[in-house]
């Protein structure tokens, strides 16, 4: 059963019905994706990435070098000091 209907314009555009926007959690400027699944076309909210895709975007040259707990704690201390230096 259809949850909503849209009408195609002469320019090939459609409006996404409010009920569909609510279900997808999208608003103005949102990206939606169209996927073919057999005889069906499925519309999904775009912008979802796997953790592997995010990791590759953050670390294009490969994983960062391993750090010790002491190095990480020192880095956090340095960051906090810089962040709150002007308080």
C-alpha positions as CSV (number, residue, x, y, z in Angstrom):
1,X,0.0,0.0,0.0
2,X,1.4,3.4,-1.0
3,X,2.0,5.8,1.9
4,X,2.0,8.9,-0.4
5,X,1.8,9.9,-4.1
6,X,3.9,12.4,-6.1
7,X,3.3,13.9,-9.6
8,X,6.2,14.2,-12.1
9,X,6.6,17.6,-13.7
10,X,7.5,18.2,-17.3
11,X,11.1,18.8,-16.1
12,X,11.3,15.4,-14.4
13,X,11.0,16.8,-10.9
14,X,8.9,15.5,-8.0
15,X,7.9,16.8,-4.6
16,X,8.7,14.5,-1.7
17,X,5.5,14.2,0.3
18,X,5.6,15.3,4.0
19,X,4.9,11.8,5.3
20,X,7.9,10.5,3.3
21,X,10.2,13.3,4.5
22,X,9.2,12.6,8.1
23,X,9.9,8.9,7.7
24,X,13.3,9.5,6.1
25,X,14.1,12.3,8.5
26,X,15.0,14.7,5.7
27,X,14.5,18.4,5.1
28,X,15.5,21.1,2.6
29,X,18.9,20.4,1.0
30,X,18.8,16.7,2.0
31,X,20.2,14.2,-0.4
32,X,18.1,11.1,-1.3
33,X,19.4,8.1,-3.2
34,X,17.5,5.9,-5.7
35,X,18.3,2.2,-5.7
36,X,17.1,-0.5,-8.1
37,X,16.1,-3.7,-6.3
38,X,14.8,-6.1,-8.9
39,X,11.7,-4.6,-10.3
40,X,11.4,-2.0,-7.6
41,X,13.0,1.4,-7.1
42,X,13.8,2.2,-3.5
43,X,14.3,5.7,-2.2
44,X,16.7,6.1,0.8
45,X,18.1,9.0,2.7
46,X,21.6,9.7,1.4
47,X,24.7,10.6,3.4
48,X,25.0,7.4,5.3
49,X,28.5,6.0,5.3
50,X,29.9,2.8,6.7
51,X,32.6,3.0,9.4
52,X,35.1,1.7,6.8
53,X,34.2,4.5,4.4
54,X,34.6,7.1,7.1
55,X,37.9,5.6,8.2
56,X,39.2,5.7,4.6
57,X,38.2,9.4,4.3
58,X,39.8,10.3,7.6
59,X,43.0,8.3,7.0
60,X,43.6,8.2,3.2
61,X,47.3,7.3,3.7
62,X,46.4,4.3,5.9
63,X,45.9,4.0,9.6
64,X,47.7,6.4,12.0
65,X,50.6,5.1,14.0
66,X,49.8,3.4,17.3
67,X,50.2,5.6,20.4
68,X,50.6,4.7,24.1
69,X,48.1,5.6,26.8
70,X,50.6,8.1,28.1
71,X,50.9,9.8,24.7
72,X,47.1,10.0,24.4
73,X,46.7,11.4,27.9
74,X,49.4,14.0,27.2
75,X,47.6,15.0,23.9
76,X,44.3,15.4,25.7
77,X,46.0,17.5,28.4
78,X,47.6,19.7,25.8
79,X,44.3,20.1,23.9
80,X,42.4,21.0,27.1
81,X,45.0,23.6,28.2
82,X,44.9,25.2,24.8
83,X,41.1,25.1,24.6
84,X,40.7,26.7,28.1
85,X,43.7,29.1,28.0
86,X,41.5,32.1,27.4
87,X,39.1,31.5,30.2
